[in-house]
Amino acid sequence: MVQGPSPPPLPDGLVAFVKRDCPTCVLVAPVLARLAAEGGLTVYTQDDPAFPEGVEARDDTGLAVSWHHEIEAVPTLLRVQDGIEKERLLGWHRGEWEALTGVEGLGPGLPEWRPGCGSLSVDPGRESALRARFAGATLRSRRVELAPQEDEAEALFERGWTDGLPVVPPTEERVLAMLEGTSRDPQDVVATVPPDLVPCTVEKVAVNAVLAGCKPEYLPVVLAAVEAACTDAFNAHGLLATTMPAGPVLIVNGPIRRRIGMNAGKNVFGQGNRANSTIGRALQLVIRNVGGGRPGDVDRATHGNPGKVGFCFPEDEEDSPWEPLSVSLGKPAGVDTVTLFPGEGPRCIVDQLARDPESLARSFAANLRTLHHPKLILAFDCVLAVGPEHARVFREAGWDRARLASRLHELLQIPGEELVRGADGMAEGGPESARGKRLPKFRPGGILIVHCGGGAGLFSAMIGGWAGGSLGSQPVIQEIAPWA
């Protein structure tokens, strides 16, 4: 939660917050008048400085005191000692008020108990404006003033802050609301973002999450993705600079997938789900707007792919025949994670007839062999996204993830004679020294298997990677901290 300036101190003794437009506050007005007359009660009124009658109330119609002291309902009665709140009561309950005040016989003739009303400081129509007013000073980003007749959407395009699609203007109210998705200080540095190697704070991530259209509950995933992207292992600078079409692909595991409403089923790689569409986009906007990674400049992709706007999806863990990808990568079950993979767009794998795992594994291997080029080996990793209809074949046969991966690697041991330059009339290929050997298409662990997609259709998909290993980019898994 964003913390604003220090709250105005409360006076010692009893302190009450009320508003005239609250039947319970009107009900207890005689009780407040008695406590004030006996000394030691300070009343703050939210909507009418003349209320309650017979009490010299303090005017809080600007709601500064109520907002800073997190008053959620009225009447609220506090006991303050040495400037520190010791007790708090909401609504009216005779026994509790008598215990807190030490005064007996309060409110004779009044009902024993009545609930209060919502505080004006948490009213939905006021809350965002109050947050901007009182917490806005915590934001350090440069303010950009637009002319009265300037169109907001066009202004953001003209300033180069978009990815070619419209973005949400990051007003103070929206950025502060986004920061409610994390308990981290807005000025904490999340990572140093390439290519310009600019320190990026939580606030800057929140600004770009607003631009992308995220909700506050997505922010922990975006923060974890930024941290993962800016590691040496992921090598985002190299991924930006490559002329290949790859960009960051985000795979989310853990309970957070369902809490924030991600789609792991039908159209999993497509449009229509807000979380899927905006989380990956937020990461790309951070790289663009903070790190300076812009297409045509550092971003040198020959063709690119639509996923470079943002490519994020969750694994369907509940219906999977295997443990989650995150577990296979060494994380405990049930931990929220995001895995970054340097990938191109997905390519469909069709096999309508296989009903046994060996046949289907061979179909997968035949497709995987073609990745980037059938004669290129060991340079590229791949995500194999197995659809539910295909996954059922492996489930019914008792094949776990490790067995499928092992069999694919066996099937992808390729005779060197097929790989050398000139073989099959193609100049592309490896050196003559490959002859007489069998060489793997992928390095060990280079095939990441995930389960996702709609429940109808005998389809799977593969997402080809960029240069793998220490000279390129390696998949990176990052835990998503609770409230990040």
C-alpha positions in Angstrom: 0.0 0.0 0.0 1.2 3.5 -0.8 2.0 5.5 2.3 1.6 9.3 2.1 3.0 11.9 4.4 2.8 11.4 8.1 -0.9 11.7 9.3 -1.9 14.7 11.3 -1.6 13.8 15.0 -4.7 13.1 17.0 -5.2 14.7 20.4 -4.9 12.5 23.4 -8.1 11.2 25.0 -11.3 10.1 23.2 -11.7 10.9 19.5 -14.8 10.4 17.4 -15.4 10.6 13.7 -19.0 11.3 12.5 -21.1 12.7 9.7 -24.6 14.1 9.8 -25.7 11.9 6.9 -25.5 8.8 9.1 -28.5 7.7 11.2 -26.3 6.0 13.8 -24.2 9.2 14.2 -27.4 11.2 14.7 -28.6 8.5 17.1 -25.5 8.8 19.3 -25.2 12.6 19.1 -26.5 13.0 22.7 -23.8 10.5 23.9 -21.1 12.5 22.1 -22.5 15.7 23.7 -22.3 14.1 27.2 -18.8 12.9 26.7 -17.7 16.3 25.3 -19.2 18.1 28.2 -17.4 15.8 30.7 -14.2 16.6 28.9 -11.7 14.5 27.0 -13.6 14.0 23.7 -12.6 15.5 20.3 -15.1 15.1 17.5 -14.2 15.3 13.8 -17.1 15.8 11.5 -17.0 14.8 7.8 -19.9 16.6 6.2 -21.3 19.4 8.4 -19.2 21.5 10.7 -22.3 22.3 12.8 -22.9 18.6 13.6 -23.3 17.3 16.2 -25.2 20.1 18.0 -23.9 21.1 21.3 -20.4 19.9 20.5 -17.5 22.1 19.3 -16.5 19.7 16.5 -13.4 19.9 14.3 -14.1 20.4 10.6 -12.9 17.4 8.6 -15.0 18.0 5.5 -11.7 17.9 3.5 -11.3 14.4 4.9 -7.6 14.7 5.5 -7.7 13.4 9.1 -10.2 10.7 8.2 -8.1 9.5 5.2 -4.7 9.5 7.0 -6.1 7.6 10.0 -7.9 5.1 7.8 -11.4 5.7 9.1 -13.6 3.1 7.3 -16.9 3.7 9.0 -18.7 6.3 11.2 -19.2 6.6 14.0 -15.7 5.6 14.9 -14.6 6.0 18.5 -10.9 6.0 19.4 -8.9 6.1 22.5 -5.6 7.9 22.0 -2.6 7.9 24.4 0.6 9.8 23.8 -0.5 10.4 20.2 -0.9 6.7 19.6 -4.2 5.0 18.9 -4.8 2.3 21.6 -8.4 1.2 20.9 -11.0 1.6 18.1 -14.7 1.0 18.0 -17.0 1.1 14.9 -20.7 1.8 15.1 -22.6 2.0 18.4 -22.6 -0.7 21.0 -23.4 0.5 24.5 -21.3 -2.0 26.4 -18.2 -1.5 24.3 -18.5 2.3 24.4 -18.9 2.2 28.2 -15.8 -0.1 28.5 -13.7 2.1 26.2 -14.7 5.4 27.8 -15.0 4.2 31.4 -18.4 6.0 31.6 -21.5 4.1 32.7 -25.1 4.7 31.7 -24.3 6.0 28.2 -27.3 6.5 25.9 -30.2 5.6 28.1 -33.2 4.8 25.9 -31.0 4.1 22.9 -30.9 0.7 21.3 -28.2 -1.6 22.6 -26.5 -1.8 19.2 -26.6 -0.1 15.8 -24.1 -0.5 12.8 -22.5 2.6 11.4 -22.2 3.9 7.8 -19.3 4.1 5.4 -16.8 6.8 6.0 -16.7 9.5 3.3 -13.0 8.9 3.1 -13.6 5.5 1.6 -16.5 6.5 -0.6 -15.9 5.0 -4.1 -16.6 8.4 -5.7 -13.9 10.1 -3.6 -11.3 7.5 -2.8 -9.1 7.8 -5.9 -9.1 11.6 -5.7 -8.2 11.5 -2.0 -5.4 9.0 -2.7 -4.0 11.3 -5.3 -4.3 14.3 -3.1 -2.8 12.9 0.0 -0.5 10.1 -1.3 0.4 11.7 -4.6 3.4 13.4 -3.1 5.0 9.9 -2.7 5.2 9.6 -6.5 8.5 10.7 -8.1 7.7 10.3 -11.8 7.8 13.4 -13.9 4.4 15.0 -14.4 3.4 15.8 -18.0 0.7 18.5 -18.4 -1.5 18.3 -21.5 -3.2 21.2 -23.1 -6.9 21.5 -22.5 -7.7 20.7 -26.1 -5.1 17.9 -26.4 -6.4 14.4 -27.0 -4.9 12.1 -24.3 -4.7 9.0 -26.5 -3.1 10.9 -29.4 -0.7 12.7 -27.0 0.6 9.3 -25.7 1.1 8.1 -29.3 3.0 11.3 -30.2 5.3 11.0 -27.2 6.2 7.5 -28.2 5.0 5.8 -25.0 2.8 3.2 -26.7 3.5 -0.1 -28.5 1.4 1.0 -31.5 -1.9 0.3 -29.7 -3.8 2.7 -27.5 -2.8 2.8 -23.9 -4.4 3.9 -20.6 -3.3 7.4 -19.5 -1.3 6.9 -16.2 -2.9 9.6 -14.0 -1.9 9.9 -10.4 -5.1 8.3 -9.3 -4.5 5.3 -11.6 -0.9 4.8 -10.6 -1.7 5.0 -6.9 -4.5 2.6 -7.4 -2.1 0.2 -9.2 0.4 0.5 -6.3 -2.3 -0.8 -4.0 -1.5 -4.2 -5.6 1.9 -4.4 -3.7 3.2 -3.7 -0.3 6.6 -2.7 -1.7 7.8 0.9 -1.4 7.1 2.7 -4.7 10.8 3.8 -4.8 12.3 0.3 -4.3 14.4 -0.5 -7.3 13.0 -3.7 -9.0 15.8 -4.1 -11.6 18.1 -2.3 -14.0 16.4 -2.4 -17.3 18.3 -2.9 -20.6 19.3 -1.8 -23.1 20.0 1.6 -21.5 20.5 0.0 -18.0 18.1 2.3 -16.2 17.2 1.6 -12.6 13.5 0.8 -12.6 11.4 1.4 -9.4 8.2 -0.2 -8.4 6.5 3.1 -9.3 7.8 3.0 -12.8 6.6 -0.6 -13.2 3.2 0.5 -11.9 3.1 3.4 -14.5 3.7 1.0 -17.3 1.2 -1.5 -15.9 -1.4 1.2 -16.0 -0.4 2.0 -19.6 -0.8 -1.7 -20.5 -4.3 -1.9 -19.0 -3.5 -4.1 -16.0 -5.5 -4.3 -12.8 -3.7 -3.8 -9.4 -3.9 -7.5 -8.6 -1.7 -8.2 -11.7 1.1 -6.1 -10.4 3.0 -8.8 -8.4 3.2 -10.9 -11.6 4.5 -7.9 -13.6 7.1 -7.1 -10.9 8.4 -10.7 -10.9 8.5 -10.7 -14.7 10.6 -7.5 -14.8 13.0 -9.0 -12.2 13.3 -12.2 -14.3 13.7 -10.3 -17.6 16.6 -8.2 -16.3 18.8 -11.1 -15.2 22.0 -11.9 -17.0 20.7 -15.4 -17.7 17.7 -14.1 -19.6 19.8 -11.5 -21.5 17.0 -9.2 -22.5 19.4 -6.9 -24.3 20.5 -9.7 -26.5 16.9 -10.8 -27.1 16.1 -7.2 -28.1 19.0 -6.8 -30.5 18.6 -10.1 -32.3 17.2 -10.1 -35.9 15.2 -13.2 -35.0 11.5 -12.7 -34.2 11.6 -13.7 -30.5 10.5 -11.8 -27.4 9.7 -12.6 -23.8 7.1 -15.3 -23.3 5.6 -15.4 -19.8 4.3 -18.7 -18.3 2.5 -18.3 -15.0 2.1 -21.1 -12.4 0.5 -21.4 -9.0 -2.8 -20.3 -7.4 -2.4 -16.7 -8.5 -3.4 -17.8 -12.0 -7.0 -18.4 -10.8 -7.1 -15.5 -8.3 -6.5 -13.0 -11.1 -8.7 -14.7 -13.6 -6.1 -15.9 -16.2 -7.2 -18.1 -19.1 -5.4 -21.4 -19.6 -8.1 -23.0 -21.7 -9.7 -22.1 -25.1 -7.8 -19.5 -27.1 -5.1 -19.5 -24.5 -2.6 -17.7 -26.7 -5.2 -15.4 -28.2 -7.2 -12.3 -27.4 -10.0 -11.8 -24.9 -8.6 -12.3 -21.4 -7.4 -9.1 -19.7 -4.8 -10.7 -17.5 -3.2 -12.7 -20.3 -3.2 -9.7 -22.6 -1.9 -7.0 -20.3 0.7 -8.6 -18.1 3.1 -9.5 -20.9 2.3 -6.1 -22.5 3.3 -4.3 -19.3 6.7 -6.0 -19.3 7.3 -5.0 -22.9 6.3 -1.4 -22.1 8.8 -1.3 -19.2 11.5 -2.4 -21.6 10.4 0.2 -24.1 9.7 3.2 -21.9 12.2 2.7 -19.1 15.0 0.7 -20.8 14.8 2.4 -24.2 14.2 -0.9 -26.2 12.4 0.4 -29.2 11.7 -1.3 -32.5 13.9 -0.1 -35.3 16.5 1.1 -32.8 18.0 -1.5 -30.5 15.2 -3.9 -31.4 16.5 -5.2 -34.7 14.0 -8.0 -35.5 13.7 -8.8 -39.2 10.1 -9.7 -38.9 9.1 -9.8 -35.2 5.9 -11.4 -34.2 2.5 -10.2 -32.8 3.5 -11.8 -29.4 6.1 -9.0 -29.0 3.2 -6.7 -27.9 2.9 -9.1 -25.0 2.8 -12.9 -24.7 1.6 -14.3 -21.4 -0.4 -17.3 -20.5 -0.9 -19.7 -17.5 -0.5 -23.4 -17.4 -3.6 -25.5 -16.9 -2.4 -27.3 -13.8 -5.8 -28.6 -12.6 -6.4 -30.9 -15.6 -2.8 -31.6 -16.4 -1.5 -35.2 -16.5 1.8 -33.9 -15.1 3.2 -31.8 -12.3 3.3 -28.1 -13.1 6.2 -26.7 -15.2 7.3 -24.7 -12.2 7.8 -28.0 -10.2 9.8 -29.5 -13.0 12.0 -26.5 -12.9 12.6 -26.9 -9.2 10.0 -24.8 -7.4 7.8 -26.3 -4.7 4.2 -27.1 -5.6 1.7 -24.4 -4.9 4.2 -21.5 -5.2 3.3 -18.7 -7.6 5.9 -18.3 -10.3 6.4 -16.8 -13.7 8.8 -18.4 -16.2 10.3 -16.2 -18.9 11.1 -17.9 -22.2 12.7 -16.2 -25.2 10.2 -17.2 -27.8 8.6 -16.6 -31.2 4.9 -17.0 -31.9 3.2 -20.4 -31.5 3.0 -22.9 -34.3 0.2 -25.4 -34.4 0.9 -29.2 -34.3 -1.9 -31.3 -35.8 -2.3 -35.0 -35.1 -5.9 -36.2 -35.3 -5.2 -40.0 -35.4 -2.7 -40.9 -32.8 -4.2 -42.9 -29.9 -1.0 -44.2 -28.3 1.8 -42.2 -26.8 4.6 -43.5 -29.0 2.8 -42.5 -32.2 1.9 -39.0 -30.8 5.5 -38.5 -29.5 6.8 -39.3 -33.0 4.4 -36.6 -34.4 5.7 -34.1 -31.9 9.3 -35.0 -32.7 8.7 -34.6 -36.5 7.3 -31.1 -35.9 10.0 -30.2 -33.4 12.7 -31.3 -35.9 11.6 -28.4 -38.2 12.1 -25.7 -35.6 13.8 -22.8 -37.3 15.3 -25.3 -39.8 15.4 -29.1 -39.8 19.2 -29.0 -40.1 19.9 -26.6 -37.2 20.6 -28.3 -33.9 21.4 -27.5 -30.3 21.1 -23.7 -30.8 17.4 -23.2 -29.8 15.1 -24.3 -27.0 11.4 -24.9 -27.4 8.2 -24.8 -25.4 5.9 -27.7 -26.3 2.3 -26.7 -25.3 0.4 -29.9 -25.1 -3.4 -29.6 -25.6 -5.9 -31.5 -23.4 -6.9 -33.9 -26.1 -3.3 -34.9 -26.7 -2.5 -34.9 -23.0 -5.2 -37.5 -22.4 -3.3 -39.9 -24.6 -0.3 -39.7 -22.3 -2.4 -39.7 -19.2 -4.2 -42.9 -20.1 -0.8 -44.6 -21.0 0.8 -43.4 -17.7 3.5 -41.3 -19.4 4.8 -38.6 -17.1 6.5 -35.4 -18.2 10.0 -36.8 -17.8 9.1 -39.9 -19.9 7.7 -37.8 -22.7 10.7 -35.4 -22.7 13.1 -38.4 -22.6 11.4 -40.0 -25.6 11.4 -36.8 -27.6 15.1 -36.4 -27.1 15.6 -40.0 -28.2 13.5 -39.4 -31.3 15.4 -36.2 -32.1 18.9 -37.8 -32.3 19.6 -37.0 -35.9 22.1 -38.7 -38.3 24.9 -36.3 -39.1 24.6 -37.1 -42.8 21.2 -35.3 -42.8 22.6 -32.2 -41.0 25.7 -31.3 -43.1 25.7 -28.4 -45.5 24.5 -29.5 -48.9 22.5 -32.5 -47.7 19.1 -32.8 -49.5 20.3 -30.0 -51.8 20.2 -27.3 -49.1 23.2 -25.1 -48.4 22.1 -24.6 -44.8 23.6 -27.1 -42.3 26.5 -28.1 -40.1 30.1 -28.9 -40.8 31.3 -32.1 -42.5 32.6 -33.3 -39.1 29.0 -34.2 -38.2 29.0 -37.2 -40.6 29.0 -40.6 -38.9 27.5 -39.1 -35.7 24.0 -38.9 -34.3 23.4 -35.4 -32.9 20.6 -34.1 -30.7 18.2 -31.4 -32.0 17.9 -29.9 -28.5 20.3 -29.5 -25.6 19.4 -31.4 -22.4 16.4 -29.7 -20.8 15.8 -27.7 -23.9 12.2 -28.7 -24.3 9.9 -27.2 -21.8 6.5 -29.0 -21.7 3.4 -27.2 -20.5 -0.3 -28.2 -20.5 -2.8 -25.6 -21.8 -5.5 -25.0 -24.4 -9.1 -25.8 -25.0 -10.7 -29.2 -24.3 -11.8 -29.9 -27.9 -9.3 -30.3 -30.8 -6.5 -32.7 -31.3 -3.9 -30.0 -31.4 -0.8 -28.9 -29.6 1.7 -26.1 -30.3 5.3 -25.3 -30.2 7.0 -22.0 -29.4 10.5 -21.8 -30.8 13.2 -20.1 -28.8 16.0 -17.8 -29.5 19.7 -18.7 -29.1 19.9 -20.8 -26.0 22.6 -21.4 -23.4 25.2 -19.0 -22.0 25.7 -17.1 -25.2 22.1 -16.4 -25.7 19.1 -16.5 -23.4 18.1 -19.1 -20.9 14.6 -19.6 -19.5 14.3 -18.0 -16.1 11.8 -18.8 -13.4 11.0 -16.2 -10.7 8.8 -16.6 -7.6 6.0 -14.1 -7.4 6.2 -12.8 -3.8 2.9 -12.5 -1.9 1.8 -8.9 -2.6 5.2 -8.6 -4.2 
